[in-house]
């Protein structure tokens, strides 16, 4: 755990910033740690308890350690806690936005997400600096809040262009294997992919590998059985070798209602896969519809099915889309130098 990619990245940030204090909700066994410039304070308890206690914990660290800047990983619960913590202090408030929370799909059917937008409306106008991971988010924030918020900087999620070795897919009888990777949560709309698969013509019998875990897994497995897809869908659970598995599939598909960035799309392109996706994240600003990816509307299984059949039937289109996507993404990553130092410079503007 100590040598996890996240911990190593945090060490890099701590070195670049000079000192980094991280306050985060954690499992009961997590302990407070101090490693040179990196200090980690786990907070135990329920989400509600954490929300109530975070401001006082953060404020204590700010005042005792002379913290100059507090950065929250979202404009919702964490952002609200950070906003409360810095009130009456000299610390600046910085907000990160990793989710396209102004997408109409973000609030659909979710009271919690409606409440989160209420929080964001108060947090963002109090921020001294804002970082988003895509221009899609930046544009929507500036359109909603205008001059009430500071200029939004765009620093994408760091993605390595170096691929791990390919990993064979589990034994299967699919003539053509689609793969999707991500959390099995409602906003990912995995159900739409399953319904699309059920609509594919009997002449084309593609299968689907689902990599990921989440609250929707049991329901999705039951739906797979109901749709008669038990022999055409494999749930692989959470895998640390998902990028290796991706390279052994024939195509990538996702049906998310919203994404902040969509790193799996970048990884699928690097893996040389033709991609079917909804219009989310970097789609449009990096990966263009019918040039590098096939794009379907959100919540439209029929449109996904048309694209699936098209890819299976047309090898020339598969090759062209995959080549175009990999070329665009490779060039894009060559121009990106998302380091801890760059993020430090972005934060330093506020000081």
Secondary structure, 3 states (H helix, E strand, C coil): CCCCHHHHHHHHHHHHHCCEEEEEECCCCCCCEEECCEEEEEECCCHHHHHHHHHHHHHHHHHHHCCCEEEECCCCHHHHHHHHHHCCCCCEEEEEECCCCCCHHHHCCCHHHHHHHHHHHHHHHHCCEEEECCHHHHHHHHHHHHHHCCCEEECCCCCCCCCCCCCCCCCCCCCCEEEEECCCCHHHCHHHHHHHHHHCCCCCCCEEEEECCCCCHHHHHHHHHHCCCCCCEEEEECCCCHHHHHCCCCEEECCCCCCCCCHHHHHHHHCCCEEEEECCCCECCCECECCCEEEECCCCHHHHHHHHHHHHHCHHHHHHHHHHHHHHHHHHHHHCCCCHHHHHHHHHCCC
